[in-house]
Amino acid sequence: MEYTDQTQQKKPPKEQKKPVVGRCEDCEFYDYDEELDAYVCQVNLDEDEMVSFMSGQTGRCPYYRYYDEYKSVHKQI
């Protein structure tokens, strides 16, 4: 009788439609500001949230929303 260790079997990777941890460049709130001539985040964080985010304590932005620029095109097809 053969012994097989089932705890070490690899599971197939799950498909992900959206990235779990996103980059600012892929976020819906990351937009071009003509006055600053640069891309900036449009979310208004309060002082505590900004300190936490800038110090790296949050791990990721709680307001991140994946922006799919072709979403309306997909609906038309």
WOUR-V226790 format. One line per field, one symbol per residue. ss: DSSP state (H for helix, E for strand, - for the rest). A space follows every 50 residues. Layout:
ss->???
This chain:
ss->-----HHH---------------HHHE--EEEE----EEEE-----HHHH HHHH-----------E----HHHHHH-
